[in-house]
């Protein structure tokens, strides 16, 4: 039984790394671009990346498994995090489209 729990923990750690590391890489690039240019699209991309990293981290640690005892409240929290994740993607997308439009005009 203990071996199964350790293996499950290792799989959760690997899954978390697969989810978090690309988000962290995008956040670093966004912050670098923010420091370099300081434009509004860099701000939007950085804010969207931060929101996505926080929400992805909550999903990566399998928050739902920890909140399983709370019933429908856990479901509501899970959906709220999912909504914030979508908002983060939208903000990041707006910043990225703004960046692409700016670079296409030059």
Secondary structure by P-SEA (a helix, b strand, c coil): caaaaaaaaaaaaaaaaaacaaaaaaaaaaaaaaaacccaaaaaaaaaaaaaaaaaaaaaacccccccccaaaaaaaaaaaaaaaaaaaaaaaaaaaaaaaaaaac
